[in-house]
Amino acid sequence: MFKKEIPPSNRSKVKSSVQRALRQRFLETYPGFEPYIEEVLPKKAQLDAVKLPERATLYSIDSTPLFFQPLDGPPIPHLKLLHAYPDALPTVQIDRGAIRFVLSGAALMAPGLTSAGGKLPDTEHAVEAGQVVAVKAEGKETVCLVGVLKVGTEEIKAKGKGVVLDEGHYLGDGLWRMVLD
């Protein structure tokens, strides 16, 4: 999604009424952030919006990226936010063999999640298609990819093949390297 370097773009202040609506939508989409919302998106802080070339908007406070919102999708937490609050989103784990592909922007494939080093949530905590998920790598502590699942975790377990997540925000991509000063 953000493979190329993102050039400086037009930056604007977000009105307080829009900020309240964004905060509410963010909490509805990610209830795991509820305990941290005052730290993540304080009511009195000035939220800035940066238009991105990929038809998305990045929201930040004090040059700290919080989340981006594609034109036709839900707000998606920035990896830096997920590193600060790693348990706020449902998480899956890829095996060691998939790491280099994910960090080069390739689609996430089911075998990387169903092999010995991969982990999917149990049936009770299954994640549905269309939900945003954080992806950790085997042997690593931090999230390396965040994006929208194309296939639910139960279907991934059943089929064991195919594309699971075709685009997202990953470590080292243009959004990760973007400077917001």
FILUM-843723 format. One record per residue (C-alpha): residue in one letter; chain; x, y, z. Coordinates in Angstrom, 3 decimals. Layout:
# residues N
R   residuo   cadena         xx         yy         zz
R         A        A          X          Y          Z
...
This chain:
# residues 181
R   residuo   cadena         xx         yy         zz
R         M        A      0.000      0.000      0.000
R         F        A      2.735      2.474      0.977
R         K        A      5.723      0.920     -0.794
R         K        A      7.198      4.178     -2.068
R         E        A      8.532      7.115     -0.100
R         I        A      5.671      9.463      0.704
R         P        A      6.405     13.062     -0.336
R         P        A      5.485     15.958      1.952
R         S        A      1.817     16.639      1.535
R         N        A     -0.719     19.184      2.538
R         R        A     -1.244     19.160      6.272
R         S        A     -4.297     20.606      7.969
R         K        A     -5.788     20.957     11.414
R         V        A     -8.846     18.831     12.145
R         K        A    -11.896     20.645     13.515
R         S        A    -12.981     19.605     16.996
R         S        A    -16.345     18.236     15.805
R         V        A    -14.609     16.071     13.190
R         Q        A    -12.041     15.025     15.806
R         R        A    -14.817     13.861     18.162
R         A        A    -16.405     11.845     15.347
R         L        A    -13.041     10.280     14.429
R         R        A    -12.368      9.424     18.063
R         Q        A    -15.793      7.764     18.354
R         R        A    -15.340      5.800     15.110
R         F        A    -11.866      4.703     16.201
R         L        A    -13.239      3.397     19.519
R         E        A    -16.166      1.643     17.823
R         T        A    -13.779     -0.050     15.404
R         Y        A    -11.122     -0.872     18.039
R         P        A    -12.628     -1.383     21.499
R         G        A     -9.210     -2.647     22.651
R         F        A     -8.026      0.982     22.679
R         E        A    -10.741      2.042     25.175
R         P        A     -8.449      1.920     28.256
R         Y        A     -5.814      4.002     26.439
R         I        A     -7.931      6.495     24.501
R         E        A     -7.004      9.516     26.641
R         E        A     -3.322      8.793     26.002
R         V        A     -3.816      8.036     22.306
R         L        A     -6.328     10.710     21.339
R         P        A     -6.765     13.276     24.141
R         K        A     -9.860     15.457     23.840
R         K        A     -7.915     18.721     24.070
R         A        A     -5.036     17.794     21.730
R         Q        A     -4.826     19.204     18.206
R         L        A     -5.290     16.448     15.629
R         D        A     -3.595     17.041     12.280
R         A        A     -4.539     15.445      8.960
R         V        A     -2.080     14.708      6.151
R         K        A     -3.392     13.762      2.722
R         L        A     -1.505     10.770      1.340
R         P        A     -1.071      9.896     -2.356
R         E        A     -2.737      6.478     -1.868
R         R        A     -6.167      8.117     -1.385
R         A        A     -5.818      7.960      2.377
R         T        A     -5.470     10.428      5.231
R         L        A     -2.937     10.099      8.040
R         Y        A     -3.935     11.543     11.419
R         S        A     -1.322     12.641     13.929
R         I        A     -0.857     14.607     17.146
R         D        A      2.384     16.546     17.714
R         S        A      4.086     14.803     14.754
R         T        A      3.216     11.384     16.201
R         P        A      1.299      9.259     13.680
R         L        A     -1.825      7.665     15.160
R         F        A     -3.834      6.098     12.373
R         F        A     -4.566      6.386      8.685
R         Q        A     -7.882      6.075      6.962
R         P        A     -8.218      4.874      3.377
R         L        A    -10.948      6.615      1.401
R         D        A    -13.199      3.562      1.451
R         G        A    -12.147      1.795      4.640
R         P        A    -11.882      1.869      8.409
R         P        A     -9.246      3.841     10.308
R         I        A     -6.154      1.654     10.668
R         P        A     -3.680      2.169     13.528
R         H        A     -0.145      3.179     12.561
R         L        A      2.534      0.624     13.498
R         K        A      4.123      3.101     15.922
R         L        A      0.821      3.248     17.816
R         L        A      0.613     -0.555     17.833
R         H        A      4.150     -0.775     19.190
R         A        A      3.025      1.360     22.146
R         Y        A     -0.229     -0.633     22.631
R         P        A      0.473     -4.136     21.242
R         D        A     -2.585     -5.829     22.758
R         A        A     -5.190     -3.381     21.457
R         L        A     -5.856     -5.347     18.231
R         P        A     -6.389     -9.024     17.452
R         T        A     -3.011    -10.529     16.572
R         V        A     -1.761    -13.326     14.337
R         Q        A      1.825    -14.546     13.939
R         I        A      3.797    -15.408     10.821
R         D        A      6.623    -17.937     10.694
R         R        A     10.260    -16.965     10.123
R         G        A     10.095    -17.823      6.425
R         A        A      7.389    -15.243      5.734
R         I        A      9.137    -12.306      7.429
R         R        A     11.283    -11.190      4.487
R         F        A      8.321    -11.339      2.106
R         V        A      6.053     -9.330      4.405
R         L        A      8.763     -6.705      4.957
R         S        A      9.171     -6.301      1.202
R         G        A      5.461     -5.569      0.726
R         A        A      4.328     -8.968     -0.562
R         A        A      0.844    -10.282      0.167
R         L        A      0.518    -12.335      3.348
R         M        A     -0.192    -15.947      2.445
R         A        A     -1.973    -18.543      4.600
R         P        A      0.996    -20.970      4.833
R         G        A      2.957    -18.313      6.746
R         L        A      0.246    -18.429      9.436
R         T        A     -0.571    -22.156      9.467
R         S        A      2.981    -23.567      9.553
R         A        A      4.811    -24.524     12.760
R         G        A      5.989    -20.954     13.531
R         G        A      2.691    -19.300     12.686
R         K        A     -0.143    -18.697     15.134
R         L        A     -3.827    -18.010     14.680
R         P        A     -6.347    -17.240     17.424
R         D        A     -8.435    -20.107     18.777
R         T        A    -12.032    -20.544     17.634
R         E        A    -13.371    -18.545     20.588
R         H        A    -11.300    -15.497     19.526
R         A        A    -11.597    -15.965     15.751
R         V        A    -11.163    -12.906     13.552
R         E        A    -13.597    -12.389     10.684
R         A        A    -12.799    -11.328      7.134
R         G        A    -12.805     -7.538      6.845
R         Q        A    -11.383     -6.959     10.329
R         V        A     -8.067     -5.209     10.917
R         V        A     -5.399     -7.441     12.413
R         A        A     -1.876     -6.893     13.745
R         V        A      0.752     -9.329     12.483
R         K        A      3.719    -10.326     14.634
R         A        A      6.704    -12.326     13.423
R         E        A      7.977    -15.533     15.010
R         G        A     10.681    -14.710     17.537
R         K        A      9.940    -10.959     17.530
R         E        A      8.020     -8.868     20.047
R         T        A      6.709     -6.015     17.904
R         V        A      4.068     -5.892     15.207
R         C        A      5.513     -5.876     11.671
R         L        A      2.314     -5.500      9.605
R         V        A     -1.208     -4.211     10.068
R         G        A     -4.027     -4.561      7.567
R         V        A     -7.489     -5.856      6.740
R         L        A     -7.973     -9.632      6.549
R         K        A     -9.445    -10.895      3.290
R         V        A    -10.296    -14.245      4.891
R         G        A    -11.389    -15.109      8.438
R         T        A     -9.005    -17.034     10.694
R         E        A    -11.231    -20.119     10.799
R         E        A    -11.241    -20.279      6.994
R         I        A     -7.448    -19.850      6.984
R         K        A     -7.145    -22.887      9.269
R         A        A     -9.523    -24.919      7.087
R         K        A     -8.008    -24.091      3.676
R         G        A     -4.383    -23.405      4.599
R         K        A     -3.609    -21.674      1.297
R         G        A     -4.210    -18.464     -0.593
R         V        A     -3.856    -14.739      0.042
R         V        A     -4.909    -13.687      3.534
R         L        A     -3.957    -10.007      3.525
R         D        A     -2.954     -8.403      0.247
R         E        A     -1.953     -4.912      1.343
R         G        A     -1.197     -3.188      4.579
R         H        A      1.211     -0.988      6.494
R         Y        A      4.499     -2.759      7.233
R         L        A      7.824     -1.893      8.863
R         G        A     10.001      0.049      6.449
R         D        A      7.263      1.125      4.024
R         G        A      6.712      4.756      2.946
R         L        A      4.279      5.437      5.799
R         W        A      6.773      4.086      8.360
R         R        A      9.594      6.280      6.967
R         M        A      7.440      9.422      6.642
R         V        A      8.668     12.373      8.716
R         L        A      5.941     14.556     10.209
R         D        A      7.823     17.645     11.372
